[in-house]
Amino acid sequence: MEVITTIEETKAVGLREKLFAYLELTKPRIALMLVLTSAAGFYLGASKNFDAMLFINSMIGIALLAFGVATLNQVWERRTDALMERTAQRPLPTQKLSTAEALAFGISLCLVAEIYLAFLVNGLTAILGLIVIVGYVLLYTPLKTRTSASTAIGAIPGAMPPLMGWTASADEISLGAWALFALLFLWQFPHFLAIAWMYREQYAKAGILMLPVIEPEGKITARQIVIFTVILLPVSLAPFFLGFAGLIYLVGASLLGLWFLAVSIQTARAKTVEQARKLLLVSVLYLPLIFALMVFNHK
């Protein structure tokens, strides 16, 4: 994390507005999605020995970690956020909070999360949480202005939530855990490339080297969207073949995967913002649906 060397002015805001600014730093909607995939991972890894108290503690720890990582991400990106219309109204660009306040908040959340996971869940899940902090905050975030490969690097900590949920209940990493990790890892590419295509001009203005920025024609972007969605389809069927999801899941996951692939191909052909927005919507629907199917038809 870069050293804070200047005293920044902040706007005079009321207590209510300041509290909402802290809440906004945590990106609660994204955190909710991460916690839901973690919850699915916990349930799938628990087999028949579901521990309700352990489940609650695991979700609290993972949620705190998600909040802390989101906050530190915004501390690092406060200057680039100010240059993009989609992020310019965040708490740090609008000076509702100072950098020092957000930094202290983010570090505190991550420390509490790691201690919570280590003592109330297990050491393995805490170690995975540390990998998330290092991978997302210290590697992925600064690399976004240096290389388009940052997307692949960021997809590793981004795929950790269901893996952490699994280890929280099973205290081991088995093939099932890796299957969930692989599913979420691959899903991120069409999802984030759709976002990058929609906002490529803003990313370019901020100096963020997403693939559509360095390759404006979109040929490589289109190819990667299709390739990763094609790979995702068989990988998404792994829970059935590994024996922890049933026939209903196999059929449902196949249909969801074909739907996702069809929209990805349409997006690759069209290369328009409108079609990228459709792909983004499909990706946002696909993820909770496939995890819900997995939990519903768990064996």
N, C-alpha and C positions, 0 to 999 in steps of 0.2 A: 504494500500500500504506500503510495507516495506520501512524503512528509508534508504536513500542513504548515506552511511558513507564513501565511498572511492571516490577519484578522479580518473576517468578512462581515460586512453589514448584513443584517437581516431585517425584514419588514416587521413593523410592530403588528403582531397578530394576537388575537384573543386566545384564551386557554383552549376553547373548543376547536378553533381552527388549527391550533398547534397539535392537538391530540389527533385530529384527522390527518394532519401532515405526517405524523409518525406512523399512523395506520397505513397511509398511502405508500410509505417507504417499503412496507413489508409485502407489497403486491398480493393482497389477500386472495384474489381470484386465482392467480397462478398457484399460490400456496395450497389452496383448497384442492386443485387438481392433483398436485403432487402428493398431498395427504391421502386422497382417495386411491391413487395407484399404490401407495404404501399400504393402505388398509387392505387392499386386495391381495398384495403380496404377503402380508401377515396371515390372512385367512388361509391362503393357499399353502403356505409353509407350515401352518400349525397342525395339519392333518386332523386327527380327532382330539387333540389336546389343546383346545382353545382356552387361553387364559385371559379373561376379560380385563383384569387389572393390568396385566402386562401389555395388552392391546392399547388401553387408554394411555399408559405411560409412554409407549412407543410412539403413538400419534402426537402426543404433546411434544416429545423430544424432536421428532421429525419436523413438526410445524414450526417450532422455535428455530430450528436450523434453517428452514426455508425462509423464514422472516429475516434472519440475520444475513444470509447470503444475498437476498434481494436488496437489503439495505446497503451492504458494502458494495454491491454492483453499482448502485446509483451514486454512491460517493465517488467511485472511480470514474464514472461516466458523466459526472455533473456538467462538465464543459461541453462534451459532444451532445448531451441531452438538450442543452440550451440552443443548439444550432438546428435542431429538428423540430418541426411543427408537432409531430406525434408525441414528443416527450418534453416539450418546452414548458409545460404546465406542471411538471413534477415539483416536489417540495424544494429541492435544492436550486434548480434554475430560477424558480420564483422567489427564492430567498425567504421562504416561510420558516425554514430551519437553516442553521449554519452547518458548514461542513463538519466542524468539530462535534456538534450535537449528533449529527447523523452517524459519524464515525464511532463515537462512543456507544451509541445505541446499537449499531450493527455488531461491533466487537462483543458487547455484553450479551447480546442474543446468542451469538455463536458459542461463546464460552459457557453460558448457562445450558445451551442445547447439548454440548459435548459432555459436560458433567452429568447432566440428566440422563443421557443415553448410557454413559459408562456405568453409572451406579444403579439406575433403575431399570435398565434394559439389559444390555450386555456389551462387553468390550469390542466384539467384532462389529456391531452396528455403529459404535462410536468411532471406530477406525474408518469405516466407510464414510461416516459423516465428515471426518477430517479430510478425506480424499475429495469430497464434494467442495469443501471450503477452498482447499488449495487449487483444485482443478478449475473451479468456476471463477473464483475471485482473483486468484493470483496468476492463472495461466490464460484461460479463455478471455476474460474481460480485457486485459491489456493487449492481447494479440489481435483483437478485432480491428485495430487501426494499423496492423502490420501485415496480416496475411488472411486470405480467404479460407485457409485451412483451419482457422479458429472455429468454424462451424463444427468440424469433425472433432476437434479437441473438446469443445463445449458439450458435445453430445454424450461424452463419457460421464461427467458428473450429472448431466441432465437425465441420464438413464438410471441413476442410482436409487430413486425412491422405492420402486417395487422390490429391488434387491435388498434394500435396507429393511423393508417391511418383512420380507421372507426371513432374513437373518435375525430380526427381532424376535420372531416366534420359534424358529428352528435352531438358531445359534450355529448355523453352518451354511455354506454356499454349495448347493447341489445343482444338478443339471436343470431342474425346474427353475431355480433362481436365475441361472444364466439365460434361460429362455425368455423370462420376463424382461431381463436387462436388454437382451438383443432386440426384442420387440420394440421397446421404447427408444432404444438407440436408433434404429432404422426409421421409426416414425418421425423423428425430429427433422430429418433431411427434407422431405417434401413440405412439411409444416413450415419450417423456417425459411426455406427457399421461396415459398409462396409469399411470406411476409417481406422478404428481401426484394422480390420483384415488385411488389406493390409500392414499396417505399425506397426504391433504389436511388431516386434523385435526392431524397433527404439524407440517405446514408452517404452518398457521394459528397454532399455539402459538408457533412460532419467528418469526413475522412475515414469512415468505417468501411473496410474493404470486404464487403460481402461479395459473393460471386457475381451477381448481376451488376455490381458496380464496376468490377474490373473486366467484365465481359458483357457489354451493353446489348449485343445482338441476341443474347439469351440462348444460344445453341447448347452450350455446355450446361447451363442451368436447366434447360428443358430435358436434356439427356439424363442428368443426375436425378431429377424429380422422378422420371420414369424408372430408372435403374433401381433406385432405393425402394420404390413402391413395389416393383416386381420381386425384389429379394424379400421384402416384408411379408408378402403373401404366404410363401411356404413356412417362413419362420413363425408366423402367427399361428400356424397349425401345430406347432411343436407341443403345446400343452396336451393336445389329444394323444399324440404318439408317445409322449412321455408318461401318459396314464393318469394325469391329474385333472383332466377335463373330458367330458363325455361327447356323445354323438351330436347332441344339440349344439354344443360349442363348435364342433367341426363344421357343421353346416352353416351356422351363423357367421363364424369367422371367415369362412370361404366367401360367403355373399358380401360381407363387409369389405373384405380384401379386394374382391373384384370391382365393387363400387368405387373404392378408393383408387384403384388402378385405372378405371375408366375415366374418372375425372382428372387424374394425373396426365393421362395421354391427351385428353382434350386441352388441358392447360399447356402442355408441351407444344401442341400444334398451334394454338391460338396466340400464345405469348402476349396476352393482354392483362391489364390490371383487373378487369372485371372477372376474367376466368381464374386468375390467381386468387381473387377473393373467394370464389366458389370452392377452390381447392382448400383454402384455409378453413372455411366453414366445415367442409367434409372431414378434414383432419381433426378438428375440434370435436366433432360428433363421434368419429370413429373410435377415439381413444377410450372414453368412458364406456361406450357400448361394448367394446371387445373385452374390457376388464370385467364389466358387469356380467357378460355372458360366461366368462371363465368362472366367476364366483357362483353364479346360478347353477351351472352344470358341473360343479366341482365333484370329483370322485374320491 
